[in-house]
């Protein structure tokens, strides 16, 4: 008890503050799982929890004159709050900590978001699948994805970047959404790497650069749902304009009155593609599944199904997957 | 996920206590820190939610650190600063410090050192780590209003009761109740207290079903009378002069074990400090600014002096005069030596949060809450239980 007989210290005089809060003490980094556009995800061992394996996401936050930006705090607060619901289709956020300022006077803070570690993502799951997934597996995975998206939307979170790479597949085959909720934090800092962001799941409104909302996630989910059937991306463009061509070749070029205003690209710059029958592209797929995906891949975001609409679609309700 | 509720024995064996600060003194520091956050926040026109969030951060922080290591007024400023950002009512750090300076004596402000802003900003990261980035905090206010909407009876009397309950919730921030009970439970208890004191007898309410004995059964199950009384007493004790007598003005630099004289004879009269912060011997009743859309106004000041006039509802629990010798301490559990700035205990020290927010998706079973320590002298109260919607 007598170990602290010093006078109350000035915080500035304690040079060791950062060191004492180093995450390295709690987590042992094992290897890099992935490098995204905004940061690196490590596989790590939680030394305080019996060596449990976790996924640690490192995010660099630029400090302002008044410390940690409000938007970052709000986003972390919301992620923490969401965690209390323990939604089965959302990856568990186990801990948040910071690694201190990397250098004295360096105006950035390294945050670590510690998530449960899920062995594989949907991308590798589909690659490794020896053959087509069973109808029931596809339906249950589709439902999982849409449940997670609906949960986020009901908390006013737009994922913005849904793709097989950040959909995690647990050993029991459940799907969990990851990598969301930090959009504003990402926006306020420079990109850490020059990793090319995949365009395949981007909806037309994002590619055209107009305002967007929760409907973007429904589009992306629609692309993923189609991929569950074929195990290949539905719309694999290599650049923004080619991605739009891919989209219009599938759903048809929108009519002039549907084309959003204030877009630099004019509708006539695309050939007048007629809409294709989704059944031709997704052969042997359940007609209700086709109908659902069709409703998700609608050009006008306002006419697209919502995530809740999707969950109530006969494809699920007629079969009661859960 | 961190779990933020503690048994009474945990609240006695705090880092400050293990650091040689008596419980009575710690309670006083907590009260003064909370009071200071309320005063600073009110002066800066911050809403009740921001102020309450700041106070909860403050109480949680000192479950992991000693008042000797972290001076309470700096921590208080930092808590308010962070709460402002989280509740989207941000205030500049330098403005908070300016108000703090106006509220504190020169001597007390001296602890902020040469560069007060840097002190507070440095602490922000320690605070965030200590409260584990668990930034969103719920408060009893919203529940008060929700419950009031269901109660039947004379409108004016109901309004008066809610105003009184609102004040009790404000004042409860100066206690450690937010470390003991969920906001729902505190709201029920303090509405119950306000009902008793304002003679508003709730006989009927919307949504009543035969198995309900009291209105709160509709919202929180298994609340016992012992639990309600215990919570009410903790708030009422704030108004009793005896609770304000112990503890030195600031944590001693040496543990009292080495300076027994300091603690042997607690002063009989409340401290008479010139600082407005230290004057706690009058009832601590300051309304916190209300939300614009809430019609219920904070109680008028003339209510404050009426509290002591009410006879206690039941024998007071711990208003005995301070003992002449230091109260026997709880045995200190063997463990690593206490080091300032020590890493907070791992999150799994407590069971995970057991009160899920209102269920978003159906089919989630409501989990039973763990039993809590007994409230002397009665049997342990069963934990309240939130029925699924």
Interface residues (C-beta under 8 A of the other chain):
Chain A: X1 X2 X3 X4 X5 X6 X7 X8 X9 X10 X11 X12 X14 X16 X17 X20 X21 X25 X26 X48 X49 X66 X67 X68 X70 X73 X74 X76 X77 X78 X80 X81 X83 X84 X85 X86 X87 X94 X95 X96 X97 X98 X100 X109 X147 X151 X154
Chain B: X1 X18 X19 X20 X66 X68 X69 X70 X71 X74 X81 X82 X85 X86 X88 X90 X92 X93 X111 X113 X115 X118 X119 X121 X122 X123 X124 X125 X126 X128 X129 X132 X133 X134 X135 X136 X251 X253 X254 X255 X257 X258 X332 X337 X338 X339 X340 X341 X342 X343 X346 X347 X348 X353 X356 X357 X359 X360 X361 X364
